[in-house]
Amino acid sequence: MTTSPSRRYLTKPRVPLLAGLLSLLCATALLVGLSVGSTGLEPLWSLGSDPVAMQIIWEIRAPRTLGALLAGGLLGLAGAIAQGLFRNPLADPFLLGSASGASLGVAIILVGFGISPLAAQWFVKLGLTGAAFIGAVLAVCLTLSLARGVQHTLRLLLAGVIVGVVLGALTSLLSLTRPDILQAMQSFMLGSTAFVGWSACVIMAVVWVACSAAGIAFARGLDGLALGEATAFSLGLPLNKLRGALIGILALATGTAVAHSGLIAFVGLAAPHLVRAIVTVRYAWLLPLASLMGALLLLLADILARGLIPPQELPVGVLTAILGGGYLMWLMNRRSVTYE
């Protein structure tokens, strides 16, 4: 997409302003998230004298709220990388089969050991989280093997679709053979931050920082790919190494988010579009902005999931699918889905 000089000039001052605004909104949403519980909105200042309430806030609401922020940040970052890597505005973080691989890993653990995500033991959580992460990474490795490396973007896309379909079918087959795991699988596949603890927050924070730094380091390569592979090659970019590094970042960010929050749709797909609708930026700015936007989207969805019909809770993945899908339908109806 071409951008007029006046357009580029007008968007430059917006970049730091948008970054500051998104950061402020994320901080505000964090405070609101700490105030929303099973009974609805409970202002923090009204609970300060109740030690039981403060313990609930510290041990349940705080890690869950921060976990939603971090998982959304990882998905937003992964979505921007996926759209740049595949030069496709409808690419999402799950395109290489990571979602199906994570689901299959969880299903295998549930079938083999009868573990429920509702269990509170740390080793149970570690087992499910580890299985989801390993399944996601192995699915990406299978996609790379089927595509015979990273040389051809189209082969990667096709291989990702094939791996996703096959692994999804295996997950469904396992669920049918053991109907007792259906409820647990449904909880994972609809997405939830209800089981995120402080250890998960630490892991996601470390991965978020590492993937963000690595992504920004390869931002120039993403800018080159946006001009086309032939142009990127003429600029002297090592395309195979670049694709391999970007896929590694994409797999790590997506696998970590999915392992701790389940399959949450449309956050990684919608976040870069929302940023591009406001400003026109290079990837050095797009990646952190899309990450902040993804963090805000998932955190707001998590707050809505808790507060819409208390004491019941909606699956956060359903809300993100409705809101994100609705936005993209509106965007496509305007025929303004472009790639920059």
Protein Blocks (a to p, Z undefined) as FASTA:
>chain_A
ZZdfklmmmmmmmmmmmmmmmmmmmmmmmmmmmmpcfkopadfklmmmmmklmmmmmmmm
mmmmmmmmmmmmmmmmmmmmmmmmnopakbcfklnommmmmmmmmmmmmmmnopafkbmb
fklmmmmmmmmmmmmmmmmmmmmmmnnpakbmklmmmmmmmmmmmmmmmmmmmmmmmmml
mmmmmmmmnopaklpcfklmmmmmmmmmmmmmmmmmmmmmmmmmmnojklmmmnopafkl
mmmmmmmmmmmmmmmmmmmnopaehklmmmmmmmmmmpccdfklmmmmmmmmmmmmmmmm
mmmmmmmmccbdcdfklmmmmmmmmmmmmmmmnopaccZZ
